[in-house]
Amino acid sequence: MSTSKHKATDAADGHANTKARVSGFKDAPPWSGADVRHQLLHKKYVYGTCVTSTSPTMPDAIIKSGVGVVFIDTEHVPIVRDTLSWMCQLFDARGVPALVRVPEPEPYRVTEYLDLGARGIIAPYIETVDQAKMLVGATKLRPLKGEKLKLILDRLTSINPSALDDNGDVRTNEILYAQVEKILRDAGDEAPEKTVGFMKEKNGNNFLLLNIESQGALDRLEELASIPGVDGFQIGPMDLSCNLGVPKEWTSEVFLGAVSRIIEVAEKYHIGCGNHYSFTKQLEYQAMWGKAGNRLVMHSMDTKLVAEKLKSDLSAIAAQNGDPEPPDFAKGVVRAV
């Protein structure tokens, strides 16, 4: 594929070509939502953590760590709408886009969260192509709904990874929008480029990750990865291990094999992959998976990191004090999400 076509493709994707962009895509934050998608689809690393605290002082502390994104989980953490909105918009204004996991893979909830300020949507427990397509509609084809959206989603065709390999191409939103324009034109729309142009502009900073958490999803990985508009997978290790019959057995060949398979398919289909992991061998595993293609490194979460640092410091202080009966600082367990 020619350089000029790459430039056109990247620009239509809400992101100018790296070399041609004067104001510049940066390999380090601050980033927009389009920059994060660009980073993942160009097989570069993105580092982040899960934020559960709604303290107004937490965003500044998290941002100073150098993360590129934050993961806000509303599936397991109770966060009211107005609080979620200021969290997302504050992080976004500081160049750290928020990926928000919605409570359920419901399109209208997804559009609500995007309106609140989320840049990335993580959809939990995705198992079917129909679920994933509806989420593509919610994140990339807003504000279309109803019969016209259904027409488009029904006629979307799968992406052939070998075609991408042969062309040396990058997986971008332009692939989706080219299909949408043709579908609308074939259906009788005389100027579909107007609608498509509006959707590109409105949704240029949005990206979509499918949470892979079950055998059902594993069985359909390639189908899910081939859907235009899907930007990547995020692995849910706790649910995945339980669904596979090896709950919290992090060294199990069953669990590790499933993770490897998810990364392999993401690589094959030129999409991103992440794993929100904070358990046994967390640093070793994140590095191992990162080298294999898991480039969205979603490490631990704020409360767990605070607890681990506090335990370590207090244990060291107690030892240096010569405390004959120090508390057992290691006995507590912080709940993971």
C-alpha positions as CSV (number, residue, x, y, z in Angstrom):
1,M,0.0,0.0,0.0
2,S,1.3,3.4,-0.9
3,T,2.3,6.0,1.7
4,S,-0.3,8.4,0.4
5,K,-3.1,5.8,1.0
6,H,-1.8,5.3,4.5
7,K,-2.0,9.0,5.1
8,A,-5.6,9.1,3.9
9,T,-6.5,6.1,5.9
10,D,-5.0,7.4,9.1
11,A,-6.6,10.8,8.7
12,A,-10.0,9.4,8.1
13,D,-9.5,7.3,11.2
14,G,-9.3,10.5,13.2
15,H,-5.5,10.4,13.4
16,A,-3.0,11.9,10.9
17,N,-0.1,9.9,9.7
18,T,2.7,9.9,12.3
19,K,5.4,11.3,10.1
20,A,3.1,13.9,8.4
21,R,1.4,15.2,11.5
22,V,3.0,18.5,12.5
23,S,1.3,18.8,15.9
24,G,2.4,15.3,16.2
25,F,1.2,11.9,17.5
26,K,3.4,11.2,20.4
27,D,4.7,7.8,21.5
28,A,4.0,8.9,25.0
29,P,1.0,10.7,26.6
30,P,-0.8,13.1,26.4
31,W,-3.1,11.2,24.1
32,S,-6.6,11.5,22.6
33,G,-8.8,8.5,22.2
34,A,-7.8,8.3,18.6
35,D,-4.1,8.3,19.6
36,V,-4.7,5.3,21.9
37,R,-6.4,3.4,19.1
38,H,-3.6,4.3,16.7
39,Q,-1.0,3.1,19.3
40,L,-2.7,-0.3,19.7
41,L,-3.4,-0.9,16.0
42,H,0.2,0.0,15.1
43,K,1.4,-2.6,17.7
44,K,2.8,-0.2,20.2
45,Y,2.4,-0.4,24.0
46,V,-0.1,1.4,26.1
47,Y,0.2,1.3,29.9
48,G,-2.6,1.9,32.4
49,T,-4.3,0.9,35.6
50,C,-7.7,0.5,37.0
51,V,-9.1,3.5,39.0
52,T,-11.7,2.8,41.6
53,S,-11.3,5.9,43.8
54,T,-13.6,8.8,43.2
55,S,-11.4,11.2,45.2
56,P,-10.9,14.5,43.3
57,T,-7.2,14.2,44.2
58,M,-6.7,10.7,42.7
59,P,-6.6,11.7,38.9
60,D,-3.6,14.0,39.4
61,A,-1.7,11.2,41.3
62,I,-2.5,8.6,38.7
63,I,-1.6,10.9,35.8
64,K,1.8,11.7,37.4
65,S,2.7,8.0,37.2
66,G,3.0,8.3,33.4
67,V,0.1,6.1,32.4
68,G,-1.4,6.5,29.0
69,V,-4.9,5.4,29.8
70,V,-7.1,4.6,32.8
71,F,-9.6,1.8,33.2
72,I,-12.8,2.8,35.1
73,D,-15.0,-0.2,36.0
74,T,-18.7,0.4,36.5
75,E,-19.5,-3.3,36.2
76,H,-18.2,-4.0,39.7
77,V,-17.6,-0.6,41.2
78,P,-20.6,1.7,42.2
79,I,-20.0,5.1,40.5
80,V,-22.9,7.4,39.9
81,R,-23.3,9.1,36.5
82,D,-22.2,12.7,37.4
83,T,-19.1,11.4,39.2
84,L,-18.2,9.1,36.3
85,S,-18.6,12.1,33.9
86,W,-16.2,14.4,35.7
87,M,-13.7,11.5,36.2
88,C,-13.7,10.8,32.4
89,Q,-13.6,14.4,31.4
90,L,-10.8,15.3,33.8
91,F,-8.6,12.4,32.7
92,D,-9.3,13.2,29.1
93,A,-8.5,16.9,29.5
94,R,-5.1,15.9,30.9
95,G,-4.4,13.6,27.9
96,V,-5.2,10.3,29.6
97,P,-8.3,8.8,27.9
98,A,-10.7,6.8,30.1
99,L,-11.7,3.3,29.1
100,V,-14.9,2.5,30.9
101,R,-16.4,-1.0,31.4
102,V,-20.1,-0.8,31.1
103,P,-22.3,-2.9,33.5
104,E,-23.7,-4.8,30.6
105,P,-23.2,-5.0,26.8
106,E,-26.2,-2.8,26.1
107,P,-25.9,-0.3,23.2
108,Y,-28.0,2.5,24.8
109,R,-25.9,2.3,27.9
110,V,-22.7,2.5,25.8
111,T,-23.9,5.7,24.0
112,E,-24.8,7.2,27.4
113,Y,-21.3,6.5,28.7
114,L,-19.7,8.0,25.6
115,D,-21.8,11.2,26.1
116,L,-20.5,11.3,29.7
117,G,-16.9,11.4,28.5
118,A,-15.7,7.9,28.1
119,R,-13.3,7.5,25.1
120,G,-13.0,3.7,25.2
121,I,-15.7,1.2,25.9
122,I,-15.0,-2.2,27.4
123,A,-18.0,-4.4,27.0
124,P,-18.2,-7.3,29.5
125,Y,-18.7,-11.0,28.8
126,I,-19.0,-10.8,25.0
127,E,-19.8,-14.1,23.4
128,T,-21.6,-13.5,20.2
129,V,-21.1,-11.7,16.9
130,D,-24.5,-10.0,17.3
131,Q,-23.5,-8.6,20.6
132,A,-20.3,-7.2,19.2
133,K,-21.9,-5.7,16.1
134,M,-24.5,-3.8,18.2
135,L,-21.6,-2.3,20.2
136,V,-19.8,-1.3,17.0
137,G,-23.0,0.5,16.1
138,A,-23.1,2.2,19.5
139,T,-19.4,3.3,19.4
140,K,-18.7,4.0,15.8
141,L,-22.0,4.6,14.0
142,R,-23.7,7.0,16.3
143,P,-26.3,8.6,16.1
144,L,-27.8,5.9,13.8
145,K,-30.3,3.6,15.5
146,G,-33.3,1.6,14.5
147,E,-33.9,0.1,11.1
148,K,-31.1,1.9,9.3
149,L,-28.5,0.8,11.8
150,K,-29.8,-2.8,11.7
151,L,-29.5,-2.7,7.9
152,I,-25.8,-1.7,8.1
153,L,-24.9,-4.2,10.9
154,D,-26.6,-7.1,9.1
155,R,-24.6,-6.4,5.9
156,L,-21.2,-5.8,7.4
157,T,-18.6,-8.3,6.1
158,S,-15.8,-9.8,8.0
159,I,-12.2,-8.6,7.6
160,N,-9.8,-11.0,6.0
161,P,-6.5,-10.9,8.0
162,S,-4.5,-12.3,5.1
163,A,-5.6,-9.3,2.9
164,L,-4.2,-7.0,5.6
165,D,-1.0,-9.0,5.7
166,D,-0.6,-8.9,1.9
167,N,-1.2,-5.1,1.7
168,G,1.0,-4.3,4.7
169,D,-2.1,-2.4,5.9
170,V,-3.2,-1.3,9.3
171,R,-6.6,-2.0,10.8
172,T,-8.4,1.3,11.0
173,N,-11.9,2.7,11.1
174,E,-11.7,3.5,7.4
175,I,-12.3,-0.2,6.7
176,L,-15.6,0.0,8.6
177,Y,-16.7,3.3,7.1
178,A,-16.0,2.2,3.5
179,Q,-18.3,-0.7,4.0
180,V,-21.0,1.5,5.6
181,E,-20.9,4.0,2.7
182,K,-21.3,1.2,0.2
183,I,-24.2,-0.4,2.1
184,L,-26.1,2.9,2.3
185,R,-25.5,3.6,-1.4
186,D,-26.7,0.1,-2.4
187,A,-29.8,0.7,-0.2
188,G,-30.7,3.8,-2.2
189,D,-29.0,6.6,-0.2
190,E,-27.9,9.2,-2.9
191,A,-25.3,10.9,-0.7
192,P,-24.1,8.4,1.9
193,E,-20.8,10.2,2.2
194,K,-22.5,12.9,4.2
195,T,-23.8,10.5,6.8
196,V,-20.5,8.6,6.9
197,G,-18.5,11.9,7.2
198,F,-20.6,13.0,10.1
199,M,-20.2,9.6,11.9
200,K,-16.4,9.8,11.4
201,E,-16.2,13.2,12.9
202,K,-18.5,12.4,15.8
203,N,-16.9,9.1,16.8
204,G,-13.3,9.7,15.8
205,N,-12.1,9.5,19.4
206,N,-14.0,6.4,20.4
207,F,-12.6,2.8,20.6
208,L,-14.1,-0.5,21.4
209,L,-12.6,-3.4,23.4
210,L,-14.5,-6.7,23.9
211,N,-14.0,-8.4,27.2
212,I,-13.1,-12.1,26.7
213,E,-14.2,-14.0,29.7
214,S,-15.6,-17.4,28.7
215,Q,-15.3,-20.5,26.7
216,G,-18.2,-19.2,24.5
217,A,-16.0,-16.2,23.5
218,L,-13.0,-18.4,23.0
219,D,-15.0,-20.6,20.6
220,R,-15.8,-17.5,18.5
221,L,-12.6,-15.5,18.8
222,E,-11.9,-15.2,15.1
223,E,-15.4,-14.3,14.3
224,L,-15.4,-11.5,16.9
225,A,-11.9,-10.3,15.8
226,S,-13.0,-10.0,12.2
227,I,-15.8,-7.6,12.8
228,P,-15.1,-4.1,11.3
229,G,-15.0,-1.5,14.1
230,V,-13.7,-3.8,16.8
231,D,-10.4,-2.4,18.1
232,G,-9.3,-5.1,20.4
233,F,-9.8,-7.6,23.2
234,Q,-9.5,-7.2,26.9
235,I,-9.0,-10.4,28.9
236,G,-11.0,-10.7,32.2
237,P,-8.8,-13.2,34.0
238,M,-11.0,-13.8,37.1
239,D,-14.2,-14.6,35.1
240,L,-12.2,-16.5,32.4
241,S,-10.5,-18.8,34.9
242,C,-13.8,-19.6,36.6
243,N,-15.6,-20.2,33.3
244,L,-12.8,-22.6,32.2
245,G,-13.1,-24.6,35.5
246,V,-9.8,-23.4,37.0
247,P,-10.8,-20.5,39.3
248,K,-7.8,-18.4,40.3
249,E,-5.4,-21.1,39.2
250,W,-3.1,-18.6,37.5
251,T,-0.4,-21.1,36.7
252,S,-2.8,-23.6,35.1
253,E,-2.0,-24.7,31.6
254,V,-5.7,-24.2,30.8
255,F,-5.8,-20.6,31.9
256,L,-2.4,-19.7,30.3
257,G,-3.3,-21.5,27.1
258,A,-6.5,-19.5,26.8
259,V,-4.6,-16.2,27.3
260,S,-2.1,-17.2,24.7
261,R,-4.9,-18.1,22.3
262,I,-6.6,-14.7,22.7
263,I,-3.3,-12.8,22.1
264,E,-2.6,-15.0,19.1
265,V,-6.0,-14.2,17.5
266,A,-5.7,-10.5,18.2
267,E,-2.3,-10.4,16.5
268,K,-3.6,-12.4,13.5
269,Y,-6.4,-9.9,13.0
270,H,-4.4,-6.8,13.6
271,I,-6.3,-5.6,16.7
272,G,-5.1,-4.6,20.2
273,C,-5.1,-6.9,23.2
274,G,-5.0,-6.2,27.0
275,N,-5.3,-8.1,30.2
276,H,-6.3,-6.5,33.5
277,Y,-4.2,-8.8,35.7
278,S,-3.0,-8.3,39.2
279,F,-2.5,-11.7,40.7
280,T,0.3,-14.4,40.9
281,K,3.5,-13.5,39.0
282,Q,1.8,-10.3,37.9
283,L,5.0,-8.5,36.7
284,E,6.5,-11.6,35.1
285,Y,3.2,-12.5,33.3
286,Q,2.6,-8.9,32.1
287,A,6.1,-8.9,30.5
288,M,5.6,-12.3,29.0
289,W,2.2,-11.5,27.5
290,G,3.5,-8.1,26.4
291,K,6.2,-9.7,24.3
292,A,3.6,-12.0,22.8
293,G,1.4,-9.1,21.7
294,N,-0.6,-8.1,24.8
295,R,0.3,-4.4,24.3
296,L,-2.4,-2.9,26.4
297,V,-0.8,-3.4,29.8
298,M,-3.5,-2.8,32.3
299,H,-1.7,-3.2,35.6
300,S,-3.5,-3.7,38.9
301,M,-5.7,-1.0,40.5
302,D,-5.3,2.0,42.7
303,T,-6.6,0.5,46.0
304,K,-4.4,-2.7,45.6
305,L,-1.3,-0.7,44.7
306,V,-1.8,1.5,47.8
307,A,-2.4,-1.5,50.0
308,E,0.7,-3.3,48.7
309,K,2.9,-0.2,49.2
310,L,1.6,0.5,52.7
311,K,2.1,-3.1,53.8
312,S,5.7,-3.1,52.5
313,D,6.5,0.2,54.1
314,L,5.0,-0.6,57.5
315,S,6.7,-4.0,57.6
316,A,10.0,-2.3,56.9
317,I,9.5,0.3,59.5
318,A,8.4,-2.3,62.1
319,A,11.5,-4.3,61.4
320,Q,13.8,-1.3,61.7
321,N,12.1,-0.3,64.9
322,G,12.9,-3.7,66.3
323,D,9.2,-4.2,67.2
324,P,9.0,-7.5,69.0
325,E,5.4,-8.0,68.2
326,P,4.7,-6.3,64.8
327,P,1.2,-6.6,63.3
328,D,0.7,-9.0,60.5
329,F,0.6,-6.4,57.7
330,A,0.3,-9.1,55.0
331,K,-2.9,-10.7,56.3
332,G,-5.4,-8.4,54.5
333,V,-6.6,-9.1,51.0
334,V,-7.8,-6.3,48.6
335,R,-10.6,-7.3,46.4
336,A,-9.8,-7.3,42.7
337,V,-12.2,-6.3,39.9
